[in-house]
Amino acid sequence: MSKKEYQNKLKDSPLDYVFMFVPLEHSYLAALEEDSMLCQYAYDKNVVLTTQSLLLPMMRTIEIILKIDKRDKNVENVIAMVNAFYEKYVGFAASFEEVGDKLSKAQKSYNTAKLRLTTGKDNMCSWIEKIREKSGIKTTKRLETVIEFEGD
C-alpha cells in the first residue's frame, strides 16, 4: 500500500499517513500474533492499520484535530488582521497629530493676520480709517462693522 503513495495524491496538502482498514478484527489480531512489529512496519511506511473497533475513534480524533487546525488558522488570520489594524491605527494617530499641529499653526497665522489687520498697534484698519477721514471719502458702511471675524 505504501508504494501507491496515496498520501501524496493531494496536491495542496499531502497527508502524513493513509489508513488501511482491516474489516475482520480477528484477522488483524492473528497477523499481529504472527508479527508483533507489523504495526510499526506499516507506520514506518506511512500506513496506519485500523479495524472496525478502531476506525470510528480514529475518525473522531481526526475530526477534532481538523477542527483545532481550522481554529488555529482562524486565530492566525485574526492575529494578522489585528497586526494590520494596529499598523493602520499608528499611521492614523500620526496623521491625526499632524492635523492638530497644522491646525495650531493655522490658528497662529490667523491670529497674527487678525492682529495686523484689526487689533494690533498701528493695524491696517486704523490706517484705512485715517485715510478715509483725511480724504473725505463718503461711505455708507463703517469699517468696524465690516471686519467682524467668526470665532471672536
Contacts in CASP RR format, 6 or more apart in sequence:
PFRMAT RR
TARGET T0000
AUTHOR 0000-0000-0000
METHOD contacts of the structure
MODEL  1
MSKKEYQNKLKDSPLDYVFMFVPLEHSYLAALEEDSMLCQYAYDKNVVLT
TQSLLLPMMRTIEIILKIDKRDKNVENVIAMVNAFYEKYVGFAASFEEVG
DKLSKAQKSYNTAKLRLTTGKDNMCSWIEKIREKSGIKTTKRLETVIEFE
GD
1 18 0 8 1.000
1 20 0 8 1.000
1 42 0 8 1.000
1 45 0 8 1.000
1 47 0 8 1.000
2 42 0 8 1.000
2 45 0 8 1.000
2 46 0 8 1.000
2 47 0 8 1.000
6 15 0 8 1.000
6 18 0 8 1.000
7 14 0 8 1.000
7 15 0 8 1.000
7 16 0 8 1.000
7 17 0 8 1.000
7 18 0 8 1.000
7 46 0 8 1.000
8 14 0 8 1.000
8 15 0 8 1.000
16 46 0 8 1.000
17 43 0 8 1.000
17 46 0 8 1.000
17 47 0 8 1.000
17 48 0 8 1.000
18 46 0 8 1.000
18 47 0 8 1.000
18 48 0 8 1.000
19 47 0 8 1.000
19 48 0 8 1.000
19 49 0 8 1.000
19 50 0 8 1.000
19 55 0 8 1.000
19 58 0 8 1.000
20 42 0 8 1.000
20 47 0 8 1.000
20 48 0 8 1.000
20 49 0 8 1.000
20 50 0 8 1.000
21 50 0 8 1.000
21 51 0 8 1.000
21 55 0 8 1.000
22 28 0 8 1.000
22 31 0 8 1.000
22 49 0 8 1.000
22 50 0 8 1.000
22 51 0 8 1.000
23 51 0 8 1.000
23 52 0 8 1.000
25 51 0 8 1.000
25 52 0 8 1.000
25 53 0 8 1.000
28 49 0 8 1.000
28 51 0 8 1.000
31 38 0 8 1.000
32 38 0 8 1.000
32 39 0 8 1.000
35 41 0 8 1.000
38 49 0 8 1.000
39 49 0 8 1.000
42 48 0 8 1.000
42 49 0 8 1.000
48 58 0 8 1.000
50 58 0 8 1.000
114 149 0 8 1.000
115 123 0 8 1.000
116 123 0 8 1.000
116 124 0 8 1.000
117 123 0 8 1.000
117 124 0 8 1.000
117 125 0 8 1.000
117 147 0 8 1.000
118 124 0 8 1.000
118 125 0 8 1.000
118 147 0 8 1.000
118 149 0 8 1.000
125 143 0 8 1.000
125 144 0 8 1.000
125 147 0 8 1.000
128 143 0 8 1.000
129 143 0 8 1.000
131 137 0 8 1.000
132 139 0 8 1.000
132 143 0 8 1.000
END
